[in-house]
Amino acid sequence: MNAIPSNPNPRRLPDKPRRVHRGLKLNTRLDRLGVNRLSRRWLEYVRAAAADQAMFDEGANYARLGQIVSLDVHPGRIEAAVQGRAARAYRWRLDLPVFEPDVCERIIKALAGEARLAHGLSEGELSDELLAVLDSLGLALLPAPGAPASAPTCTCPLVRDGKAAWCKHGVAAAHLLAERLDLTPALAWSVRGVDPVELGERIRLKRTIDSGAGPATAHQPLDRSLVAVEPLPLDRSLETFYDLRPEIASFETRLARPEVSHVLVRRLGPSPFPESRFRILGLFSTCYDLVSERIRKDTLNGDETG
């Protein structure tokens, strides 16, 4: 049986990528991407992984022109559809393993003594100090320079035929992701399947447990010796109403952390500004922690200056 002859006149692809109606494009100049350490290291990694500088530049230009049809971040993967010169958009995907429970426990243990970093985590922040802690644990939210190269997949011929690991379509998606990370650094946790707010709550819970304070009773038992004498009527004790009796020295109070953290803050209920990026309840929780810690230290040190 004779083989089917190939098309002697294959359709030539256009010289420029096909325009995308309402495509996703960068709103930031290329030289201003990477304002935080995470996004900056991510772009450095992609630059090193790209086949060459020309491909990296072409992918960046794709992102600038709006050739990205879609970009989605899911636990364990980043997916994008990027329109090139072909009739259909190319499908690009990068798989990254989610953080298993034992990995999350390592992070919680490392951050249990870092109240400021734990609060920033709940607020969606991703500071250099927090990234340094992850580095010390040998963890990374996204691949960084020096890390083993991750092999994305793409339906374009270059990657599909194994000629390169990273193509311009992946580079374009990486630039748009870097811009999103500059605006919302906590997005990187989503790739690893971690909710940073929940992780911050677990860190605070561990800090409370590790303090050894244990549950605190709502009211201390009544010391009957203090009420053994029938009190005088109010109109006969106005001048001495606020005086303390000598027996007050034997009255002991047990200063301990409550079993439930941030009781007063929790009673406020949900934030009245659900669409706001500023977590006001998180700020109240931090103030609550700082005031509580100051009172505890002053009490233990016998400071009555107020």
C-alpha positions in Angstrom: 0.0 0.0 0.0 1.4 3.3 -1.0 2.0 6.0 1.6 -0.2 9.0 1.5 2.0 11.8 0.0 2.6 14.8 2.2 1.0 18.1 1.3 3.5 19.7 -1.2 2.1 23.1 -0.4 1.6 23.3 3.4 -0.1 26.3 4.7 2.4 28.9 5.8 2.0 30.4 9.2 1.8 34.2 9.5 5.0 36.0 10.4 3.3 37.6 13.5 1.1 36.0 16.2 -2.6 36.1 15.6 -4.3 38.9 17.6 -6.4 37.9 20.6 -9.6 39.7 21.3 -9.5 40.8 24.9 -6.4 38.9 25.6 -4.6 39.1 28.9 -1.7 41.5 28.7 0.8 43.0 31.1 -0.2 46.2 32.8 3.4 46.7 34.1 6.4 47.6 32.1 8.8 44.7 31.6 11.6 46.5 33.4 9.4 47.0 36.5 8.3 43.4 36.9 9.7 41.5 39.9 9.2 44.0 42.7 9.3 41.3 45.3 11.9 38.6 45.8 9.5 35.7 44.9 8.5 37.1 41.5 12.0 38.3 40.7 13.5 34.8 41.4 10.8 33.2 39.4 11.6 35.3 36.3 15.3 34.7 36.8 14.6 30.9 36.8 12.5 31.1 33.6 15.2 33.2 31.9 17.8 30.5 32.7 15.4 27.7 31.6 14.4 29.3 28.3 16.1 27.9 25.2 17.9 31.2 24.6 17.6 35.0 25.3 15.8 35.5 22.0 13.0 33.1 23.0 12.8 34.7 26.5 12.4 38.2 24.9 9.8 36.9 22.4 7.8 35.3 25.2 7.9 38.6 27.2 6.7 40.4 24.1 3.8 38.0 23.8 2.8 38.9 27.3 3.1 42.6 26.6 1.0 42.3 23.4 -1.8 40.4 25.1 -1.4 37.0 23.4 -2.4 35.1 26.6 -6.0 33.8 26.3 -6.1 32.5 29.9 -3.9 31.9 32.9 -5.1 29.8 35.9 -3.4 28.7 39.1 -4.6 25.5 40.7 -3.2 23.4 43.6 -0.3 21.5 41.9 -0.3 23.2 38.5 -0.2 26.4 36.5 -2.1 26.4 33.2 -2.3 28.9 30.3 -3.6 29.2 26.8 -1.3 31.3 24.6 -2.2 32.3 21.1 0.7 32.1 18.7 0.8 32.0 14.9 -1.3 28.8 14.6 -5.1 28.9 14.3 -5.6 27.5 17.8 -4.1 28.7 21.0 -1.3 26.5 22.5 -2.0 24.9 25.8 0.9 25.2 28.3 1.1 23.6 31.8 3.6 23.4 34.6 3.1 20.8 37.4 4.5 21.5 40.9 3.9 19.1 43.8 1.6 20.4 46.6 3.0 20.6 50.1 2.0 17.5 52.0 0.9 17.7 55.7 4.3 16.8 57.0 5.8 19.7 55.0 3.2 22.1 56.4 4.0 20.9 59.9 7.7 21.8 59.3 6.7 25.3 58.3 4.4 25.7 61.3 7.2 24.6 63.6 9.7 27.0 62.1 7.3 30.0 62.3 5.8 29.3 65.7 8.2 31.7 67.3 7.8 34.4 64.7 4.6 36.2 65.6 5.2 39.0 63.0 5.9 36.6 60.1 2.9 34.5 61.1 0.6 37.6 61.1 2.0 38.7 57.7 1.2 35.2 56.4 -2.4 35.6 57.4 -2.4 39.1 55.8 -1.3 37.7 52.4 2.3 39.0 52.8 5.3 37.2 51.6 8.3 39.0 53.0 12.0 38.3 52.3 12.3 37.0 55.9 9.5 34.5 55.3 11.1 33.3 52.1 14.4 33.0 53.9 12.8 30.6 56.5 11.4 28.5 53.6 14.9 28.5 52.1 16.3 27.2 55.3 13.8 24.4 55.2 14.8 23.5 51.6 11.4 24.6 50.4 10.3 26.9 47.6 6.8 28.1 46.6 8.0 28.5 43.0 11.2 27.3 41.2 14.1 29.6 41.7 17.6 30.0 40.1 19.7 26.9 40.9 16.7 24.7 41.4 16.3 21.5 39.2 14.6 22.4 36.0 10.9 21.7 35.9 9.6 20.3 32.6 6.4 22.1 31.5 4.3 20.7 28.7 3.0 22.6 25.7 1.2 21.7 22.6 3.6 23.8 20.5 5.9 21.8 18.2 9.1 22.9 20.0 8.1 21.4 23.4 6.0 18.6 22.0 8.8 17.3 19.9 11.3 17.6 22.8 13.4 20.3 21.2 13.2 22.5 24.2 11.8 22.4 27.8 10.6 26.0 27.8 9.0 27.8 24.9 7.9 31.4 24.3 4.4 30.5 25.3 5.5 29.3 28.7 7.7 32.4 29.1 4.7 34.6 28.3 2.6 32.9 30.9 5.5 33.2 33.4 5.6 37.0 32.9 1.9 37.4 33.5 2.2 35.2 36.6 5.1 37.4 37.9 2.9 40.5 37.6 0.1 38.8 39.6 2.6 37.7 42.2 3.8 41.3 42.5 0.2 42.3 43.3 -0.8 39.2 45.3 2.2 37.3 46.6 0.0 34.8 48.5 -1.1 33.4 45.1 2.1 31.3 45.2 0.8 29.4 48.2 -2.2 28.3 46.0 0.2 26.5 43.7 1.3 24.4 46.6 -2.2 23.7 47.8 -1.9 25.8 51.0 -4.3 28.3 52.4 -2.0 31.0 54.0 -4.8 32.3 56.3 -5.4 28.8 57.7 -1.7 28.2 58.0 -1.3 31.4 60.0 -4.1 30.3 62.3 -2.4 27.0 62.9 0.8 28.7 63.7 -0.9 30.9 66.3 -2.5 27.9 67.8 0.8 26.1 68.1 2.3 29.2 69.7 -0.5 29.2 72.3 0.0 25.5 73.0 3.7 25.7 73.2 3.4 28.5 75.8 2.2 25.9 78.3 -0.4 28.3 79.7 -3.2 25.8 79.5 -6.9 26.6 79.7 -7.9 29.5 81.9 -11.0 29.6 84.0 -13.4 32.5 83.3 -13.9 33.3 87.0 -11.7 32.7 90.0 -13.3 30.8 93.0 -14.7 33.2 95.5 -12.6 33.8 98.6 -15.1 33.8 101.4 -12.7 35.4 103.8 -13.1 38.6 101.9 -16.8 38.8 102.5 -17.0 37.4 106.0 -18.0 40.8 107.4 -21.3 42.2 106.4 -20.6 45.2 104.1 -21.9 48.6 105.2 -24.6 50.3 103.2 -23.3 52.4 100.4 -24.4 55.7 101.9 -22.3 55.0 105.0 -19.2 53.9 103.1 -18.7 56.4 100.3 -15.4 57.6 101.7 -14.0 54.1 102.0 -15.8 52.4 99.2 -12.7 52.0 97.1 -10.3 51.2 99.9 -8.8 47.7 99.9 -8.9 45.5 103.0 -5.7 43.8 104.2 -7.0 40.4 103.1 -6.6 41.5 99.5 -3.0 40.5 99.7 -4.0 36.8 100.0 -6.2 37.0 96.9 -4.5 35.3 94.0 -5.3 35.6 90.4 -4.1 33.2 87.7 -2.8 35.1 84.6 -3.0 32.7 81.7 -3.8 32.7 78.0 -7.4 31.9 77.2 -8.2 28.5 75.7 -9.7 30.3 72.7 -7.5 32.9 71.0 -8.7 36.4 70.2 -12.0 36.0 72.0 -13.0 39.7 71.7 -12.0 39.9 68.1 -14.0 36.8 67.2 -17.1 38.4 68.7 -16.9 41.1 66.1 -17.9 38.7 63.4 -17.0 38.8 59.7 -15.3 41.9 58.3 -17.8 44.6 57.0 -15.4 45.0 54.0 -15.3 41.6 52.4 -13.9 42.9 49.1 -11.1 44.9 50.7 -7.5 43.6 50.3 -6.8 45.1 53.8 -7.6 42.5 56.5 -8.9 44.7 59.3 -9.6 41.8 61.6 -6.1 40.6 61.1 -4.8 44.0 62.3 -7.1 43.8 65.4 -5.7 40.3 66.1 -2.2 41.6 66.0 -3.1 44.5 68.3 -4.8 42.0 70.6 -1.6 39.9 70.8 0.7 42.9 71.4 -1.5 44.3 74.2 -1.9 40.9 75.8 1.8 40.3 75.7 2.6 43.7 77.2 0.1 43.2 80.0 1.5 39.7 80.7 5.1 41.0 80.9 4.2 44.0 83.0 2.2 41.8 85.4 5.0 39.3 85.8 7.5 42.1 86.3 5.3 43.8 88.9 5.0 47.0 86.8 2.0 49.0 88.1 2.8 52.2 86.3 0.2 51.6 83.6 
